[in-house]
Amino acid sequence: MAAMKPRTGDGPLDVSVEGRTIVVRIPTEGGGRLVIEMSAQEAGELAEALTQAI
């Protein structure tokens, strides 16, 4: 039987730099968090797209 890992649980929106990538953790409805890893260039493109949407 595989080992059971504890869930990381809910938490606030979190952004951190890990090595050469940017990791974004977004809380989701119903529990848990969506984790996205991207480069600095991709983060810039995402920031532009979000700014235009707002």
N, C-alpha and C positions, 0 to 999 in steps of 0.2 A: 504494500500500500504506500502511496506517495505521502510525503510529509505535508502536513497542513501548514500553510504560511498565514500569519495574521493579516487581515485586511488593513490597509493604511488608513482607512476611515475617511470621513469628510474633513475638509479643511478649507481655509480661504484660498483665493486665487494666489498662486505662487509662481514666481519666475526666478530662475537661477542660472548662472553660467557654470557649466560643468565641462572642463577641458576646453575644447574648441567649439562646443555647441551651446545653445540656449534651450533650457528645458522649461516648458510651461505646464503647470498642473491646474486644471480647471475643474471645480466642483460640478458634479452632474446631478440632475434631478433624480431622486430615488436612491441616492447614496453613491459613494465612490468618487473617483476623480479621473478625468481624461488627461492623459499625459502625452504631450507632443514635444518631440525633439527636433530642432531646426538649426540651420546655420544662421550667422549674422545677416547674410544677404536675404535669406528667406524671411527672417524676422522683420527686416526693413520693408519688404514687399507686403507683408501682412499688416504692418503698421499703416502703410499708405492705403491699403484697401479698406481697413477699418475706419480710417479718418474720412475717406470719401463716403462711406456708408453712414457715418454720423452726420 
